[in-house]
Amino acid sequence: MSAMHMLKFYAMKLFEEADIMRLLDEKKSRNNMGLKEDTFMLAKQKVIDTLRNSLEKRALINGKEYKCPDTRAESYKPVLCCVRQWIYGHIFSVATSSAVFLGLMKFLWGVRHKKNLSARAEQLYEQVCEILEENALTTKSMNQDGEPWVVASWLRDHLLLPRERRDAKLWKKVEELLLEDSRIDQYPKLVKGESKVVLEWQVDSSLSSKMRQKRALSKTKPEKHVDISSSYQKRESTVNASLNS
């Protein structure tokens, strides 16, 4: 039987000796220990002696009052209670630290997202340049019926992944890079009765290093030219036919 366990929930409360006796009797009746009366009385007396030596006491006219020492009461507190008490005591520090941590995480995520966006935009910009250059040079050298220009929206839908089309900032960044490139003309043009913004590579400008490599490889194997505008028009016709059927 541990008297300290009975008093751990009343650490700040003073108990008279009669109250402690009553708590011991209640504990015996609840637990139904099956002890003989003389055995229980002997055990109770030992508990009282232990409490007298370990608890804080204050003398009264009609007896003494006992109180569990704060240092001893702390050792009986549950872990959850200690954590809750620590949080309440440091609520301002916890709130400030949490706000700083969340702000830092948001800032780092923004920096990483911006870096990834710029890297992906530069990759798309290079692909657009290659397509425009190849389309213009092939059209001129082989006298094909295709146009030297390509509709900007067709390029966007051709190059962007489905999940990337929801991020308007990505293609906006690509458009900014294209506007800064003097080798590319950008102007409105009427295509199938609709006003479209088209991109056209300046054929007179020098070939890029990647295009020079492609031209060198084309001498060793048949050239395969992909016309973005014609492929997009074919896909558009297929969709319209399926809708009308």
C-alpha positions in Angstrom: 0.0 0.0 0.0 1.5 3.4 -1.0 0.3 6.4 0.8 2.1 8.7 -1.6 0.0 7.4 -4.5 -3.1 8.3 -2.6 -2.0 11.9 -2.1 -0.4 12.6 -5.5 -3.6 14.2 -6.8 -3.7 16.5 -3.9 -0.2 17.9 -3.9 -1.3 21.4 -3.0 -3.8 20.4 -0.4 -3.2 20.1 3.4 -4.5 16.9 5.1 -5.2 16.4 8.8 -4.1 13.0 10.2 -7.8 12.0 10.5 -8.2 12.6 6.8 -5.3 10.3 6.0 -6.8 7.6 8.2 -10.0 7.9 6.3 -8.3 7.6 2.9 -6.6 4.5 4.1 -9.8 3.0 5.3 -11.5 3.8 2.0 -8.7 2.3 0.0 -9.0 -0.9 2.0 -12.8 -1.1 1.5 -12.6 -0.5 -2.3 -9.8 -2.9 -2.9 -11.1 -5.6 -0.6 -7.6 -6.7 0.5 -8.7 -9.5 2.7 -6.4 -8.5 5.5 -7.2 -9.2 9.1 -8.0 -6.2 11.2 -4.9 -6.4 13.4 -2.7 -6.8 10.3 -4.4 -3.9 8.6 -4.0 -1.7 11.7 -0.3 -2.5 11.9 0.2 -1.7 8.3 -1.8 1.5 8.7 0.4 2.6 11.6 3.5 2.0 9.6 2.0 4.1 6.8 1.3 6.9 9.2 4.8 6.8 10.6 6.2 6.9 7.1 4.0 9.9 6.2 5.1 11.7 9.4 8.7 11.4 8.4 8.3 12.2 4.7 5.5 14.8 4.4 5.6 18.5 5.3 3.7 19.1 8.5 2.2 22.0 10.3 1.1 21.9 14.0 -2.5 22.8 14.9 -4.4 23.0 18.1 -6.3 19.8 17.5 -3.5 17.9 15.8 -1.2 18.2 12.7 -1.7 18.8 9.0 0.4 17.1 6.3 1.2 18.1 2.8 3.1 16.2 0.1 6.3 18.1 -0.8 6.3 19.7 -4.2 9.5 18.0 -5.3 8.0 14.6 -4.4 4.6 15.4 -6.0 6.4 16.2 -9.3 7.8 12.7 -9.5 4.2 11.2 -9.4 2.9 13.4 -12.2 2.0 11.6 -15.5 4.1 12.4 -18.5 1.1 13.9 -20.4 0.4 16.2 -17.4 4.0 17.3 -17.4 4.0 18.0 -21.1 0.8 20.0 -20.8 2.1 22.0 -17.9 5.3 22.8 -19.8 3.3 24.0 -22.8 1.1 26.2 -20.7 4.2 27.7 -19.1 5.9 28.3 -22.4 2.9 29.0 -24.6 4.3 32.3 -26.0 7.7 30.6 -26.9 5.9 27.6 -28.4 3.6 29.8 -30.5 6.5 32.0 -31.7 8.7 29.1 -32.5 5.9 27.4 -34.4 5.2 30.5 -36.4 8.8 31.0 -37.3 9.2 27.3 -38.3 6.1 27.4 -40.5 7.2 30.7 -42.1 10.7 29.3 -42.8 9.2 26.1 -44.3 6.9 28.2 -46.6 9.9 30.4 -47.6 12.1 27.4 -48.5 9.2 25.8 -50.4 8.7 29.0 -52.3 12.5 29.3 -53.2 12.6 25.6 -54.3 9.4 26.0 -56.4 10.7 29.1 -58.0 14.0 27.4 -58.8 12.3 24.3 -60.3 9.9 26.6 -62.3 12.8 28.5 -63.8 14.7 25.3 -64.7 11.6 23.8 -66.3 10.9 27.1 -68.2 14.4 27.2 -69.6 14.1 23.5 -70.7 10.8 24.3 -72.5 12.3 27.4 -74.1 15.2 25.4 -75.6 12.7 22.8 -76.9 10.6 25.6 -78.5 13.7 27.1 -80.1 14.7 23.7 -81.6 11.2 23.1 -83.0 11.0 26.5 -84.5 14.5 26.4 -86.0 14.0 22.9 -87.4 10.6 23.7 -88.8 11.8 26.9 -90.5 15.0 25.4 -92.0 13.3 22.3 -93.2 10.4 24.2 -94.8 12.9 26.4 -96.7 15.4 23.8 -97.7 12.9 21.2 -98.9 10.3 23.6 -100.3 7.6 21.9 -98.3 4.0 23.2 -98.2 4.2 23.7 -94.4 4.4 27.2 -92.9 7.6 28.5 -91.4 5.7 29.6 -88.3 4.0 27.7 -85.5 1.1 28.8 -83.4 2.2 29.5 -79.8 -0.7 27.8 -78.2 -0.1 24.6 -80.3 3.5 24.5 -79.0 2.3 25.0 -75.4 -0.2 22.1 -75.6 2.4 19.9 -77.4 5.2 20.5 -74.8 3.5 20.9 -71.5 2.5 17.9 -69.4 -1.2 17.8 -68.4 -0.4 18.7 -64.7 1.8 21.6 -65.9 -1.0 23.2 -67.9 -2.7 24.2 -64.6 0.3 26.4 -63.7 0.0 29.5 -65.8 3.2 30.9 -64.4 5.3 28.2 -66.2 4.3 29.1 -69.7 4.3 32.8 -68.8 8.0 32.4 -68.0 8.6 30.6 -71.3 6.9 33.5 -73.1 9.2 36.0 -71.4 12.3 34.1 -72.5 10.9 33.9 -76.1 10.3 37.7 -76.1 13.9 38.3 -75.1 15.2 36.2 -78.0 15.9 38.3 -81.1 16.0 35.2 -83.3 12.3 34.6 -82.9 9.6 36.7 -84.4 6.2 36.8 -82.6 3.2 38.3 -84.3 -0.6 37.8 -84.6 -2.0 35.8 -87.6 -5.4 34.7 -88.8 -5.5 30.9 -88.7 -8.8 29.2 -89.7 -10.7 32.4 -89.1 -9.2 32.9 -85.6 -6.6 35.3 -84.5 -3.6 33.4 -83.2 -0.1 34.4 -81.9 2.5 32.7 -84.0 6.2 32.2 -83.6 8.7 32.2 -86.5 12.4 31.4 -86.5 14.6 33.8 -88.4 16.2 31.5 -91.0 19.1 33.9 -91.7 20.4 33.6 -88.2 23.2 31.2 -87.3 22.4 27.6 -86.4 22.5 26.6 -82.8 25.0 24.0 -81.6 22.2 21.4 -81.1 20.9 22.0 -84.6 24.3 21.7 -86.1 24.6 18.3 -84.4 21.2 17.3 -85.8 22.2 18.5 -89.3 25.4 16.4 -89.1 23.4 13.3 -88.0 20.9 13.8 -90.8 23.6 13.2 -93.3 24.1 9.7 -92.0 20.4 8.7 -91.7 17.1 9.8 -93.2 15.7 13.0 -91.8 12.5 12.8 -89.9 10.7 16.1 -89.8 7.8 16.6 -87.4 5.4 19.4 -88.3 3.7 20.6 -85.1 1.1 22.6 -86.9 0.0 19.8 -89.2 0.0 17.2 -86.4 -2.1 19.6 -84.2 -4.5 20.2 -87.1 -4.9 16.4 -87.7 -5.7 15.9 -84.0 -8.2 18.8 -84.1 -9.9 17.2 -87.2 -10.1 13.8 -85.5 -11.7 15.3 -82.4 -14.2 17.3 -84.5 -15.1 14.1 -86.5 -15.7 12.1 -83.3 -17.9 14.8 -81.9 -20.0 15.0 -85.1 -20.4 11.3 -85.4 
